[in-house]
Amino acid sequence: MSHHYADGQVSLRDGSPSELPGAVAIVATLDTKGREVSYLANIIATCGRKTVLIDIGTLRMAARTKQADGNCDRVASPAELLKEIAATTRLTVRDLAASGTISAIVGVAGGKGSAAFGEIVSDLPYGFPKLLVSSARPALLAELAIHNDIILYPTLVDLFGINTFTERVLENAGRAVAAMHYRPAKASRNKKIVAITAFGVTTPAANLCMTCLGRAGVDAIVFPANGAGGRKMEQLIAAGEFDAVIDLTTTELADEIVGGTASAGPDRLKAASRQLIPQVIAPGAIDVVNFGPPSSVPDQFRGRQFYSHTPYTTLMRTSISENESIGRLTAERLSRAEGPAIVLWPTKGVSDYDRDGGIFRNADADRAWLDAVKNHLAPKITIRELNCHINDPDFAEAAATWILKQLGQETDGDADV
């Protein structure tokens, strides 16, 4: 049987009986990917899962639009139609997931379809299986990964029907998504959950915080401060997934200010304030700005201090003026907090590279961040300076103890932080 939801056509196909809840939604432009979708649906059906086919093709809609308004001088382009279809299909998919009709989703697409898939799944919760089989260019797939927890399966060959290459891809994708299904989080939790940000150069601090919280029976979820991680953390905080935040690693603001590759966008450092949950803010890795290989560094930064963190990651040391701007932005965003908040400052360095003898040690540049925070932070928010490095046990203990106190679960540590 088939149904119409918004502008996308949805068809339900039965597979073999299965204990797994919900069907697998398949999203594609059936006017161009029909053969691939049929092959994929059959693979999923042999694994015992039902499928819901969601057609986001533009040819049928274009024909309907033209018939409805035959005197129109201008008919919307396929790109415009696809954008409209994606927006309405997003609502359909959200409703199908909320009702339990689907518990996984897979897309089969080229470039435009991949972009549409990213829009369509944008309302689905974290952990809801989202698999995209795509022939799109790597840069587009990377952009999709920044915004959502999509599982990417690049085909490397174009999707033009069924052949020995696409059969391998679609069979693997079908069997993989058939084994996936979403289990919603329990409405009530018996443990508090704290979000923590980390980078390679602040990993010791994150590990120590997790240990301190774990001793008190509090779970910790660590997000990499690489742009995508910070963006997803903000989204999940806004969704009410966390009880508190230890934002150890605010380096994404450095990339936002200076123009690096790890910016988390303009919503970074906002969700916890809106949710009124306790938050510790620290200047973890604000000494670095991220770029790709050395050849990717913009010419405007020639002559600056760099370090090759990996063959694919080049770090640039932030300057005094840049750290002042980062500190000011930090203070302006944090000042909106109505819930409990504190800034912890490590006097002996903000990353593994920024310590005595380290390649990026520059106490004056670091201090510019602190001075800017002091000058622009709302008086209601406390700033505490700690005579240690950010990766020292004393710093993690102070951060975790303050959070535990706010959550009413302090241990025998210094609860007066």
C-alpha positions as CSV (number, residue, x, y, z in Angstrom):
1,M,0.0,0.0,0.0
2,S,1.1,3.6,-0.4
3,H,0.4,6.9,1.3
4,H,1.3,10.5,0.6
5,Y,2.9,12.6,3.3
6,A,3.6,16.2,2.4
7,D,5.4,16.2,-1.0
8,G,7.2,12.9,-0.6
9,Q,5.6,9.6,-1.6
10,V,5.8,7.0,1.1
11,S,5.2,3.3,0.4
12,L,5.3,0.5,3.0
13,R,6.8,-2.9,2.0
14,D,6.7,-6.0,4.1
15,G,9.7,-8.1,4.8
16,S,9.7,-11.4,6.8
17,P,8.5,-11.4,10.4
18,S,11.0,-9.9,12.7
19,E,11.3,-9.1,16.4
20,L,13.1,-5.8,15.7
21,P,10.7,-2.9,16.2
22,G,10.0,-0.4,13.4
23,A,10.7,-0.5,9.7
24,V,13.7,0.8,7.8
25,A,13.0,4.0,5.9
26,I,14.7,4.3,2.5
27,V,15.0,7.8,1.1
28,A,15.9,8.4,-2.5
29,T,14.9,10.1,-5.7
30,L,13.1,7.1,-7.3
31,D,13.0,8.8,-10.7
32,T,16.8,8.4,-10.8
33,K,17.6,5.8,-8.1
34,G,14.7,3.4,-8.5
35,R,16.8,0.3,-9.4
36,E,19.2,0.8,-6.6
37,V,16.3,1.3,-4.1
38,S,14.5,-1.8,-5.2
39,Y,17.7,-3.9,-4.8
40,L,18.4,-2.4,-1.4
41,A,14.8,-3.0,-0.2
42,N,15.0,-6.6,-1.2
43,I,18.3,-7.1,0.7
44,I,16.7,-5.5,3.8
45,A,13.6,-7.7,3.4
46,T,15.7,-10.8,3.3
47,C,17.1,-9.8,6.7
48,G,13.6,-9.7,8.1
49,R,12.9,-6.0,8.2
50,K,10.0,-4.0,6.7
51,T,10.9,-1.0,4.6
52,V,9.2,2.4,4.1
53,L,10.1,3.9,0.7
54,I,10.2,7.7,0.7
55,D,10.4,9.1,-2.8
56,I,11.9,12.6,-2.9
57,G,12.2,12.7,-6.7
58,T,11.4,16.0,-8.4
59,L,9.9,14.9,-11.7
60,R,6.5,13.9,-10.4
61,M,6.3,17.1,-8.3
62,A,7.4,19.2,-11.2
63,A,4.7,17.7,-13.4
64,R,2.0,18.4,-10.7
65,T,3.3,21.9,-10.3
66,K,3.1,22.6,-14.0
67,Q,-0.4,21.2,-14.3
68,A,-1.6,23.2,-11.3
69,D,-0.3,26.4,-12.7
70,G,-0.1,26.1,-16.4
71,N,0.0,29.9,-17.0
72,C,3.1,30.4,-14.8
73,D,6.0,31.9,-16.6
74,R,8.5,30.3,-14.4
75,V,8.6,26.7,-13.1
76,A,10.7,26.0,-10.0
77,S,14.1,24.4,-10.7
78,P,14.8,20.8,-9.7
79,A,17.1,22.1,-6.9
80,E,14.3,24.4,-5.6
81,L,11.8,21.6,-5.7
82,L,14.1,19.2,-3.9
83,K,14.8,21.7,-1.2
84,E,11.0,22.1,-0.7
85,I,10.5,18.3,-0.7
86,A,13.3,17.8,1.8
87,A,11.8,20.4,4.2
88,T,8.4,18.8,4.2
89,T,9.7,15.2,4.2
90,R,11.8,16.1,7.3
91,L,8.5,16.5,9.2
92,T,7.2,13.2,7.8
93,V,10.3,11.3,8.9
94,R,10.2,12.9,12.3
95,D,6.6,11.8,12.8
96,L,7.3,8.3,11.5
97,A,10.2,8.0,14.0
98,A,8.2,9.4,16.9
99,S,5.4,6.9,16.3
100,G,7.8,4.0,16.1
101,T,6.8,3.2,12.5
102,I,10.5,3.5,11.5
103,S,13.5,2.8,13.7
104,A,16.3,3.3,11.1
105,I,16.7,5.2,7.9
106,V,19.0,4.9,4.9
107,G,19.5,7.2,2.0
108,V,20.7,6.4,-1.6
109,A,21.9,9.5,-3.3
110,G,24.3,11.6,-5.4
111,G,25.2,15.1,-4.4
112,K,21.8,16.9,-4.3
113,G,20.1,13.9,-2.8
114,S,22.8,13.7,-0.1
115,A,22.2,17.3,0.9
116,A,18.5,16.6,1.0
117,F,19.1,13.6,3.2
118,G,21.0,15.7,5.7
119,E,18.0,18.0,5.9
120,I,15.5,15.2,6.2
121,V,17.2,13.5,9.2
122,S,18.1,16.7,11.0
123,D,15.3,16.3,13.5
124,L,16.0,12.7,14.4
125,P,17.5,12.1,17.8
126,Y,21.1,11.2,18.5
127,G,21.7,7.5,18.1
128,F,18.8,7.0,15.6
129,P,20.5,5.0,12.8
130,K,21.1,7.2,9.8
131,L,23.0,5.5,7.0
132,L,23.8,7.4,3.7
133,V,25.0,5.5,0.7
134,S,26.4,8.3,-1.5
135,S,28.4,9.0,-4.6
136,A,28.7,12.7,-3.5
137,R,32.0,14.5,-3.3
138,P,34.0,14.0,0.0
139,A,33.7,17.7,1.0
140,L,29.9,17.4,1.0
141,L,29.9,14.2,3.0
142,A,32.3,15.9,5.5
143,E,29.9,18.8,5.9
144,L,27.0,16.4,6.6
145,A,29.1,14.7,9.3
146,I,29.6,18.1,11.0
147,H,25.9,18.5,11.6
148,N,24.6,15.0,12.4
149,D,25.6,11.5,13.4
150,I,25.1,10.2,9.9
151,I,26.9,6.9,9.1
152,L,28.5,7.6,5.7
153,Y,29.1,4.9,3.1
154,P,30.9,6.5,0.1
155,T,30.4,4.4,-3.0
156,L,33.5,5.7,-4.8
157,V,31.7,4.8,-8.1
158,D,28.7,6.6,-9.4
159,L,25.2,5.2,-8.8
160,F,24.0,4.3,-12.3
161,G,21.9,1.2,-11.8
162,I,22.9,-2.3,-10.6
163,N,26.3,-3.7,-11.5
164,T,29.0,-5.8,-9.8
165,F,30.3,-2.8,-7.9
166,T,27.0,-1.2,-6.7
167,E,25.7,-4.7,-5.8
168,R,28.5,-5.0,-3.2
169,V,27.9,-1.6,-1.8
170,L,24.1,-1.9,-1.5
171,E,24.2,-5.5,-0.1
172,N,26.6,-4.4,2.6
173,A,24.5,-1.3,3.4
174,G,21.3,-3.2,3.4
175,R,22.5,-5.9,5.8
176,A,24.1,-3.2,8.0
177,V,21.0,-1.0,8.4
178,A,18.8,-4.1,8.8
179,A,20.7,-4.9,12.0
180,M,20.2,-1.4,13.4
181,H,17.3,0.0,15.3
182,Y,16.7,2.9,17.6
183,R,16.0,2.3,21.3
184,P,14.8,5.6,22.9
185,A,16.4,6.7,26.1
186,K,14.4,5.9,29.2
187,A,12.2,8.8,30.3
188,S,13.7,8.7,33.8
189,R,17.4,8.3,34.6
190,N,18.9,6.9,37.7
191,K,22.2,8.7,37.1
192,K,23.2,12.2,36.5
193,I,25.0,12.8,33.2
194,V,27.7,15.5,32.6
195,A,29.0,16.6,29.2
196,I,32.7,17.2,28.9
197,T,34.7,18.7,26.1
198,A,38.2,17.4,25.2
199,F,40.9,17.7,22.6
200,G,44.1,15.6,22.3
201,V,46.0,18.3,24.2
202,T,43.5,18.2,27.1
203,T,42.7,14.5,27.2
204,P,44.4,14.0,30.6
205,A,42.1,16.6,32.1
206,A,39.0,15.0,30.6
207,N,40.1,11.5,31.9
208,L,40.6,12.9,35.4
209,C,37.2,14.6,35.4
210,M,35.6,11.4,34.3
211,T,37.3,9.5,37.2
212,C,36.2,12.0,39.8
213,L,32.6,12.0,38.5
214,G,32.6,8.2,38.3
215,R,33.6,7.9,42.0
216,A,30.4,9.8,42.8
217,G,28.2,7.7,40.6
218,V,27.9,10.3,37.8
219,D,28.2,9.4,34.2
220,A,30.3,11.6,31.8
221,I,30.0,11.9,28.0
222,V,33.0,13.3,26.3
223,F,32.8,15.4,23.1
224,P,35.8,16.1,20.9
225,A,36.2,19.9,20.5
226,N,36.7,19.6,16.8
227,G,33.7,21.6,15.5
228,A,31.4,18.7,15.0
229,G,31.7,17.6,18.6
230,G,30.9,21.0,20.1
231,R,28.0,21.5,17.7
232,K,26.5,18.2,18.6
233,M,27.0,18.8,22.4
234,E,25.2,22.1,22.2
235,Q,22.3,20.4,20.4
236,L,22.1,17.6,23.0
237,I,22.3,20.0,25.9
238,A,19.4,21.9,24.3
239,A,17.5,18.7,24.0
240,G,17.8,18.2,27.8
241,E,20.2,15.2,27.6
242,F,22.6,16.5,30.3
243,D,22.4,17.7,33.9
244,A,25.7,19.7,33.8
245,V,28.6,20.6,31.6
246,I,32.4,20.7,32.3
247,D,33.5,22.7,29.2
248,L,37.2,22.1,29.6
249,T,38.1,22.7,26.0
250,T,36.7,25.9,24.5
251,T,39.2,25.8,21.6
252,E,36.4,25.9,19.0
253,L,35.9,29.5,19.9
254,A,39.5,30.1,18.7
255,D,38.7,28.7,15.4
256,E,35.5,30.7,15.2
257,I,37.4,33.9,15.9
258,V,40.5,33.3,13.9
259,G,39.1,31.3,11.0
260,G,40.3,27.7,11.6
261,T,38.7,24.5,10.6
262,A,37.3,23.4,14.0
263,S,34.6,26.1,14.6
264,A,31.4,24.8,16.1
265,G,29.5,27.8,14.8
266,P,27.7,30.7,16.5
267,D,25.7,28.6,18.9
268,R,28.7,27.4,20.8
269,L,28.6,28.1,24.6
270,K,24.9,29.0,24.7
271,A,22.8,25.9,25.3
272,A,23.8,25.3,29.0
273,S,22.9,28.9,29.8
274,R,19.5,28.5,28.2
275,Q,18.9,25.2,30.0
276,L,19.9,26.7,33.4
277,I,22.2,23.7,34.1
278,P,25.5,24.1,36.0
279,Q,28.6,24.7,33.8
280,V,32.3,25.0,34.4
281,I,34.1,26.9,31.7
282,A,37.9,26.5,31.1
283,P,40.3,27.8,28.5
284,G,41.4,24.4,27.3
285,A,43.4,24.6,24.0
286,I,42.6,28.2,23.4
287,D,46.3,28.4,22.4
288,V,45.7,26.6,19.1
289,V,43.8,27.2,15.9
290,N,43.2,24.2,13.6
291,F,44.1,23.8,9.9
292,G,44.5,20.8,7.6
293,P,47.9,19.9,6.0
294,P,50.5,22.7,5.9
295,S,49.5,23.5,2.3
296,S,46.0,24.3,3.4
297,V,47.0,27.1,5.8
298,P,45.8,30.5,4.3
299,D,48.5,32.8,3.1
300,Q,47.5,35.5,5.6
301,F,49.0,33.5,8.4
302,R,52.5,33.2,6.9
303,G,55.2,33.8,9.5
304,R,53.1,32.6,12.4
305,Q,54.1,29.8,14.8
306,F,52.9,26.3,13.6
307,Y,53.2,22.7,14.8
308,S,52.3,19.6,12.8
309,H,50.0,17.8,15.2
310,T,49.5,15.0,12.6
311,P,50.2,14.9,8.8
312,Y,46.6,16.1,8.4
313,T,46.4,18.6,11.2
314,T,48.4,21.8,11.5
315,L,48.1,23.9,14.7
316,M,48.8,27.6,14.9
317,R,49.6,29.4,18.1
318,T,47.1,32.1,19.0
319,S,48.4,35.6,19.5
320,I,47.7,38.1,22.4
321,S,45.1,40.0,20.4
322,E,43.4,36.8,19.2
323,N,43.2,35.5,22.8
324,E,41.8,38.8,23.9
325,S,39.0,38.4,21.3
326,I,38.4,34.8,22.3
327,G,38.2,35.7,25.9
328,R,35.7,38.5,25.2
329,L,33.5,36.2,23.2
330,T,33.6,33.6,25.9
331,A,32.6,36.2,28.5
332,E,29.8,37.7,26.4
333,R,28.2,34.3,25.8
334,L,28.7,33.0,29.3
335,S,27.2,36.2,30.8
336,R,23.8,35.1,29.6
337,A,23.8,32.2,32.1
338,E,21.1,32.3,34.7
339,G,22.0,29.0,36.1
340,P,25.2,28.2,38.2
341,A,28.4,28.9,36.3
342,I,32.1,29.3,37.1
343,V,35.3,30.0,35.1
344,L,38.4,28.1,36.2
345,W,41.8,29.4,35.1
346,P,44.9,27.2,35.1
347,T,47.9,29.6,35.6
348,K,50.5,27.1,34.3
349,G,49.1,26.5,30.8
350,V,46.0,25.6,28.9
351,S,47.1,22.6,26.8
352,D,49.9,20.0,26.6
353,Y,51.8,22.2,24.2
354,D,51.3,25.2,26.5
355,R,53.3,24.3,29.6
356,D,56.8,25.2,30.8
357,G,59.2,24.1,28.1
358,G,56.3,23.4,25.7
359,I,56.3,24.5,22.1
360,F,53.4,26.9,22.5
361,R,54.1,28.2,26.0
362,N,53.2,31.9,26.0
363,A,51.9,33.1,29.4
364,D,51.3,36.6,28.1
365,A,49.0,35.4,25.3
366,D,47.1,33.2,27.7
367,R,46.7,36.0,30.2
368,A,45.1,38.1,27.5
369,W,42.2,35.6,27.5
370,L,41.8,35.8,31.3
371,D,42.0,39.6,31.3
372,A,39.3,39.9,28.6
373,V,37.0,37.5,30.5
374,K,37.4,39.5,33.7
375,N,36.6,42.8,31.8
376,H,33.5,41.5,30.1
377,L,32.0,38.8,32.3
378,A,28.9,39.5,34.3
379,P,29.8,40.1,38.0
380,K,27.4,37.3,39.1
381,I,29.8,34.6,37.6
382,T,32.8,33.6,39.6
383,I,36.3,33.4,38.2
384,R,38.8,31.2,40.1
385,E,42.5,31.0,39.4
386,L,44.2,27.7,40.1
387,N,48.0,27.4,40.5
388,C,48.3,24.4,38.2
389,H,48.3,23.2,34.6
390,I,44.9,22.3,33.0
391,N,46.0,18.7,32.8
392,D,47.1,18.5,36.5
393,P,44.9,16.4,38.9
394,D,44.1,19.5,41.0
395,F,42.4,21.2,38.1
396,A,40.2,18.2,37.3
397,E,39.4,17.8,40.9
398,A,38.3,21.4,41.3
399,A,36.1,21.2,38.2
400,A,34.4,17.9,39.1
401,T,34.0,18.8,42.8
402,W,32.2,22.1,41.9
403,I,29.9,20.3,39.5
404,L,29.1,17.5,42.0
405,K,28.3,20.2,44.6
406,Q,25.8,21.8,42.2
407,L,24.2,18.4,41.5
408,G,24.0,17.6,45.2
409,Q,26.4,14.7,44.9
410,E,29.7,16.1,46.3
411,T,32.3,13.7,47.6
412,D,34.9,14.2,50.3
413,G,36.8,16.6,48.0
414,D,37.0,20.4,48.3
415,A,33.3,21.2,48.1
416,D,33.9,24.9,48.6
417,V,35.5,25.3,45.2
